[in-house]
Structures are given as C-alpha cells and as structure tokens.
C-alpha cells in the first residue's frame, strides 16, 4: 500500500501537470500498465475510452496516455472534453474495457489528474489500481511489444456529446417539462460547457449560461461550484428560479434558490430522498452519505422515516456502500450526488435534473423545499502535524475526543481525521451552540498540538 500511495490517491492520480507524476513519460507507462491489466481480463479486441476536461495540459497527457495504450495492442476511443460521468456512461454504453478521465476536477488549471472507470462505468477497486501501479513502476511488462497489425488504433467518437445529452434527458420524468422554468447554469469553463446548457434548453427551460468559454487556463477560475457567489448574483439579476453551479469535470453540483441563497449537497439529499420515499423508490428507506454530512441531514431524514448510513470521505466509498447494501441514493455535502438507478457515479447535471423534477412536480420554489433541513452549526479547524500516528496512540488527543463526545451526547458530533493530501489533522465539531462547539474543537486541537503539532504552533 505504501507504493500505491506514491501514485494513486483516494480518487486517481493527481498533481501539477508536467511534473511528477503528471508527466508525459509517466502517462506512457501508466497507459501501458492499464492496457495490460484490462487486456488480461478478457479476450477479443480491446478498447479504452479517453476523455478530458478543458485544461491546456489535457492535450499533452491525452496523447501520451494514448501512445502507451496503443503500444500494448489496445484501441482507444477519443471523446474529447466531456464530464467525468459522461465518460463513465460512454465506457459502459460502448462496451469498452475501461474509461479514462483526464481531469483535476475542482483544482486550478495548472493541475491535472487521471481517473479510471471499469467497463461497467464504476470506479476501479483498490486492488486493480494497485496492480496498474505495480506494472507502471516495476518494468515487468517492458517485453510486451505488439507489432504490425497488433498495434492499437485510435478512433474519435464524434457524437459523444450528443449521446450523453440524450442519456441525461432520459433521466428526467417523461410526464414533466421545464417549460416556464428559468435557470442560470455555471459550467466553470469546464467539461460541461456544451452539455449542460443543451440538456436544460432541450427540456424546455430558459437558460442563462455562464462559464462556457474555456480557453485552457480559466477552468474553475472565479466560477463554478467553488464560487457560488457568482451564480447567486446572476440569479438575483435575472430573476431565475434556480442557479446550477458545476465544477470543472461536472461530477458535482451546488445550487442556489430563487433568492440567491446557497443549497448544498446535504439539503439536496434531504429534498430528493423525501421525494424518492414518497414515490416508493428509495431503496431500503436509506441514504448513504459520508461522515462529513451535517447532523441536520440525519435529523431531517429521521423525521421522514429515512435512515442515514455514513461512510468515510470520498464518493467512491459512498458508491461502494450503496452497491453492497442494495441502496440507490447517496452523496456528499460537497455536491457529489449519486442516483444509482440512473448513473454509476456522481453527476452534477443529472442531480440538478432530479432536483428540478421535485420542484416542478411539487410546484414549490427551492427556498421552500430546502426548509425540510436545518443545518446544525459546524466548526472545522485544521492543525498542522509533524507525523501521522494513529489516534489511539495519542492518549491526550484520544482523551480529549472522548471528553467532547460525552459533553455533546446526542446533541452533536465530533470527527477527527487526517487530511488525505496535507500534513494536517482536521477537527470537526457540530452542535447547536456555535460558541460552545468552537471551544470544544479547540480543546481537541490543543491536545493534538501538544502531542504531534508542528514546532512553533501556538
């Protein structure tokens, strides 16, 4: 697992483009390794889909990855800029062996990343990523060199956007229309800049599209789900019924109501879960979310007779729990929302369509629907640490956590976890009294600092 952490993180490979690991040289090796792993899983001619967002470095990484894959005798299907969930859909619908997404999601344009989907459109399990990483690093497949007509070919899928638009529209209830609905859509100058406006317009909505002029360097820059204030201003200016803000690869969404107030992923889950339950379509009367979802979501769902099942942070873990337990709806506070009856991964446009369906069918504005959940005050404090020791091996920290848990009882939560990308511990405390939870969070932070805090921290 130590070797795996050098390349694959919790959601693929990521880094600054043209520096390790996001170099052309590594991409050739990664392409060869992935092609070998997927080719070994079944016979016949093999195909891998490659898609990307709108970053300048996507051209460089796409060509290097394609070269590596073709050198192993595997064909590639190039779809160009397309949302991450769109690539998952194309992979499955075209019966490809796998799909590759070149994107760093919500990161700035100088970063880039690689994510893999299996042939069924789901993200790869850890053990397959480990195998790909092993082949990337150990040189064991250097001798595999197909020649002549065994070398892979490249094909461009010119109608990928159209295929995905048709799919998205099919997830919106056939008996409903968006006629008379006005929406602002911010595509973050990212992968959904063509897809999202087309979907809402073709379903009848009047669309004000922003963030639809990518130039390779402006993805996520002052726009999209990282900057909901922009779409909030546009909703107030235009008088739209809803604002929809996507991130760079459009696998998550943040919305604002008709007043310009933000509605996060927890509120969307509360609204949609109740609608699914009313219609008898909420599997197990259960929603899957992560430990970061607000206590207010848990309380709101409980009032409706719905159970909340929590996983560790990461949409892949939400999906894994849903699949293993036979559940069909879940997501993250950040706006990764998974409607498993329709899609295999988080899809921002699809999630917005499901929310719009609830609005249209109920005849209620989003501000009224969002009142089904009241967020509990939450404090999040980061503490830089010099080492990562198990919390159980930190007696003062473990003791402070236990004290805070006793103090909160059933009226709050404390969550302490290491950051997946930085030398930090994140301390989150929820409760009804903002001043009290801040003091409780600092009690835990003081214990962390005393045991493993960086030198010079107060």
Residue pairs with C-beta under 8 A, 6 or more apart in sequence:
1 130
3 130
3 133
3 134
3 137
4 126
4 129
4 130
4 133
6 21
6 133
7 13
7 21
7 30
7 133
7 136
7 137
8 129
8 130
8 132
8 133
9 420
9 421
10 313
10 314
10 316
10 420
11 105
11 113
11 115
11 123
11 314
11 315
11 316
12 101
12 113
12 114
12 115
12 116
13 21
13 22
13 30
13 113
13 114
13 115
14 22
14 104
14 107
14 111
14 112
14 113
14 114
15 21
15 22
15 111
15 112
15 113
16 22
16 110
16 111
16 112
17 55
17 56
17 57
17 60
17 61
17 110
17 111
17 112
18 24
18 57
18 60
20 26
22 57
22 61
22 111
22 112
22 113
22 114
24 60
24 61
24 63
24 64
25 64
26 136
27 61
27 64
27 65
27 68
27 114
28 64
28 65
28 67
28 68
28 71
29 68
29 136
30 65
30 68
30 114
30 132
30 136
31 64
31 65
31 66
31 67
31 68
31 69
31 71
31 72
32 68
32 69
32 71
32 72
32 135
32 136
32 141
32 144
33 68
33 132
33 133
33 134
33 135
33 136
33 141
34 48
34 68
34 69
34 98
34 100
34 116
34 132
35 46
35 48
35 68
35 69
35 71
35 72
35 73
35 74
35 152
36 72
36 135
36 141
36 144
37 128
37 131
37 132
37 135
38 46
38 48
38 74
38 97
38 98
38 119
39 46
39 72
39 73
39 74
39 97
41 97
42 97
45 75
46 73
46 74
46 75
46 97
46 152
47 74
47 75
47 76
47 77
47 94
47 96
47 97
48 69
48 74
48 75
48 76
48 77
48 96
48 97
48 98
48 99
48 100
49 76
49 77
49 79
49 87
49 90
49 91
49 94
49 96
49 98
49 99
49 100
49 157
50 62
50 65
50 66
50 69
50 76
50 77
50 78
50 79
50 99
50 100
50 102
51 78
51 79
51 80
51 81
51 82
51 84
51 86
51 87
51 90
51 99
51 100
51 101
51 102
51 160
51 191
52 58
52 61
52 62
52 80
52 81
52 82
52 101
52 102
52 103
52 191
53 81
53 102
53 103
53 104
53 190
53 191
53 219
53 248
53 249
54 81
54 189
54 190
54 191
54 193
54 214
54 216
54 219
54 248
55 102
55 103
55 104
55 109
55 111
55 112
55 216
55 219
55 248
56 109
56 216
56 217
57 109
57 110
57 112
58 81
58 102
58 103
58 112
61 102
61 112
61 114
62 78
62 102
65 100
65 102
65 114
66 76
66 78
66 154
69 76
69 152
70 76
70 151
70 152
70 153
70 154
71 145
71 146
71 151
71 152
72 141
72 144
72 146
72 152
73 146
73 150
73 151
73 152
74 97
74 152
75 152
75 153
75 154
75 155
76 152
76 153
76 154
76 155
77 90
77 94
77 96
77 155
77 156
77 157
78 154
78 155
78 156
78 157
79 86
79 87
79 90
79 156
79 157
79 160
80 156
80 160
81 191
81 193
81 194
81 214
82 90
82 160
82 161
82 164
82 191
82 195
83 164
83 191
83 192
83 195
83 246
83 249
83 250
83 251
83 347
83 348
83 349
84 101
84 103
84 105
84 115
84 191
84 249
84 250
84 251
84 345
84 346
85 250
85 251
85 343
85 344
85 345
85 346
85 347
85 348
85 349
85 350
86 160
86 161
86 164
86 191
86 195
86 250
87 99
87 100
87 101
87 117
88 99
88 117
88 121
88 122
88 343
88 344
88 345
89 121
89 163
89 164
89 167
89 343
89 344
90 96
90 99
90 157
90 160
90 163
90 164
91 98
91 99
91 117
91 118
91 119
91 121
92 119
92 120
92 121
92 344
93 163
93 167
94 157
95 119
96 119
97 119
98 116
98 117
98 118
98 119
99 116
99 117
99 121
100 114
100 115
100 116
100 117
101 114
101 115
101 116
101 117
101 249
102 112
102 113
102 114
103 112
103 113
103 115
103 191
103 248
103 249
104 111
104 112
104 113
104 248
105 113
105 247
105 248
105 249
105 251
106 220
106 224
106 225
106 226
106 247
106 248
106 252
107 113
107 220
107 248
108 219
108 220
108 221
109 216
109 217
109 218
109 219
109 220
109 221
115 123
116 123
116 124
116 128
116 129
116 132
117 123
117 124
117 344
117 345
118 124
118 128
120 344
121 343
121 344
121 345
122 319
122 323
122 344
122 345
123 316
123 319
123 345
124 132
134 140
135 141
146 152
157 163
161 194
161 195
161 198
164 195
165 195
165 198
165 199
165 202
168 195
168 199
168 347
168 349
168 350
168 353
169 199
169 202
169 203
171 339
171 342
171 343
171 350
171 353
171 354
172 178
172 203
172 353
172 356
172 357
173 357
173 361
176 357
176 360
176 361
177 203
177 204
177 360
178 200
178 203
178 204
178 205
178 356
178 360
179 204
179 205
180 204
181 204
181 205
181 206
181 241
181 242
181 356
181 359
181 360
182 205
182 206
182 208
182 238
182 239
182 240
182 241
182 242
183 200
183 205
183 206
183 207
183 208
183 240
183 241
183 242
183 243
183 244
183 356
184 207
184 208
184 209
184 210
184 231
184 234
184 235
184 238
184 240
184 242
184 243
184 244
185 196
185 197
185 200
185 207
185 208
185 209
185 210
185 243
185 244
185 246
186 210
186 211
186 223
186 224
186 225
186 230
186 231
186 234
186 243
186 244
186 245
186 246
187 193
187 196
187 197
187 209
187 210
187 211
187 212
187 224
187 246
187 250
188 211
188 219
188 220
188 223
188 224
188 225
188 226
188 245
188 246
188 247
188 248
188 250
189 211
189 212
189 213
189 214
189 215
189 218
189 219
189 220
189 221
189 223
189 224
189 248
190 211
190 214
190 219
190 220
190 224
190 246
190 247
190 248
190 249
190 250
191 248
191 249
191 250
192 246
192 250
192 348
192 349
193 211
193 212
193 213
193 214
194 212
195 250
195 349
196 209
196 244
196 246
196 250
196 348
196 349
197 207
197 209
197 212
199 349
199 353
200 207
200 244
201 207
203 353
208 234
208 238
208 240
210 223
210 230
210 231
210 234
211 223
211 224
211 246
219 248
220 226
220 247
220 248
222 230
223 230
223 245
224 245
224 246
224 247
224 248
225 245
225 246
225 247
225 252
225 253
225 254
225 335
225 348
226 247
227 245
228 243
228 245
228 254
228 256
228 262
230 245
231 243
231 244
231 245
231 256
232 243
232 256
232 260
232 261
232 262
233 260
234 240
234 243
235 242
235 243
235 256
235 257
235 258
235 259
235 260
236 259
236 260
239 258
240 258
241 258
241 359
241 365
241 366
242 255
242 256
242 257
242 258
242 352
242 355
242 356
242 359
242 366
243 255
243 256
243 257
243 260
244 253
244 255
244 348
244 349
244 352
245 253
245 254
245 255
245 256
246 252
246 253
246 348
246 349
247 253
247 335
247 348
250 347
250 348
250 349
251 315
251 336
251 345
251 346
251 347
251 348
252 265
252 332
252 334
252 335
252 336
252 337
252 346
252 348
253 265
253 268
253 335
253 337
253 348
253 349
253 351
253 352
254 262
254 263
254 264
254 265
254 335
255 262
255 263
255 268
255 352
255 355
255 366
256 262
256 263
257 263
257 365
257 366
257 367
257 370
258 365
258 366
258 367
259 367
261 367
261 370
263 366
263 370
264 333
264 334
264 335
265 293
265 331
265 332
265 333
265 334
265 335
265 336
265 337
266 289
266 293
266 294
266 296
266 297
266 333
266 373
266 375
267 297
267 370
267 372
267 373
267 375
268 331
268 335
268 337
268 351
268 355
269 287
269 289
269 293
269 297
269 329
269 330
269 331
269 337
270 297
270 300
270 301
270 372
270 373
271 355
271 358
271 369
271 370
271 372
271 373
272 329
272 337
272 339
272 351
272 354
272 355
272 358
273 282
273 287
273 301
273 304
273 306
273 329
274 304
274 306
274 372
275 357
275 358
275 361
275 362
276 282
276 328
276 329
277 285
277 304
277 305
277 306
281 328
281 341
282 306
282 328
282 329
283 326
283 327
283 328
283 329
283 340
284 307
284 325
284 326
284 327
285 305
285 306
285 307
286 306
286 307
286 308
286 309
286 325
286 327
287 297
287 301
287 306
287 307
287 308
287 309
287 327
287 329
287 330
288 308
288 309
288 310
288 311
288 318
288 321
288 322
288 325
288 327
288 329
288 330
288 331
289 297
289 308
289 309
289 310
289 311
289 318
289 330
289 331
289 332
289 333
290 310
290 311
290 312
290 313
290 314
290 317
290 318
290 332
290 333
291 310
291 311
291 312
291 313
291 415
291 417
292 313
292 332
292 333
292 334
292 415
292 428
293 308
293 310
293 332
293 333
294 333
294 373
294 375
294 376
294 378
294 430
295 376
295 412
295 413
295 430
296 373
296 374
296 375
296 376
297 308
297 373
298 308
299 373
299 374
299 376
300 372
300 373
300 374
301 307
301 308
302 308
304 372
309 321
309 325
309 327
309 330
311 317
311 318
311 320
311 321
313 332
313 417
313 420
315 331
315 332
315 336
315 338
315 345
315 346
318 330
318 331
318 332
318 336
318 338
319 330
319 338
319 340
319 344
319 345
321 327
321 330
322 328
322 329
322 330
322 338
322 340
323 340
327 340
328 339
328 340
328 341
329 338
329 339
329 340
330 337
330 338
330 340
331 337
331 338
331 346
331 351
332 346
335 346
335 348
335 351
336 346
337 346
337 347
337 348
337 351
337 354
338 345
338 346
338 347
339 347
339 350
339 351
339 354
342 350
343 350
355 366
358 369
359 365
359 366
359 369
362 369
376 412
376 430
376 431
376 432
377 430
377 431
377 432
377 433
377 434
377 437
378 428
378 429
378 430
378 437
379 428
379 429
379 430
379 434
379 437
379 438
379 441
380 426
380 427
380 428
380 441
381 426
381 427
381 428
381 441
381 442
381 445
382 419
382 424
382 425
382 426
382 427
383 424
383 425
383 427
383 445
383 448
383 449
383 453
383 457
384 423
384 424
384 453
384 454
384 457
385 418
385 423
385 424
385 425
385 448
385 452
385 453
385 454
386 423
386 452
386 453
386 454
386 455
387 452
388 418
388 423
388 452
389 451
389 452
391 397
391 398
391 401
391 416
392 398
394 447
394 448
394 451
394 452
396 447
396 450
396 451
397 416
397 444
397 447
397 448
397 451
399 447
400 443
400 444
400 446
400 447
401 414
401 416
401 444
403 443
404 414
404 429
404 440
404 441
404 443
404 444
405 414
407 440
408 414
408 429
408 431
408 440
411 431
411 432
412 429
412 430
412 431
412 432
412 437
413 428
413 429
413 430
413 431
414 427
414 428
414 429
414 430
414 440
414 441
414 444
415 426
415 427
415 428
415 429
416 425
416 426
416 427
416 428
416 444
416 448
417 425
417 426
418 424
418 425
418 426
419 425
419 426
423 454
425 448
425 452
427 441
427 444
427 445
427 448
428 441
429 437
429 438
429 440
429 441
429 444
430 437
431 437
431 440
449 457
449 458
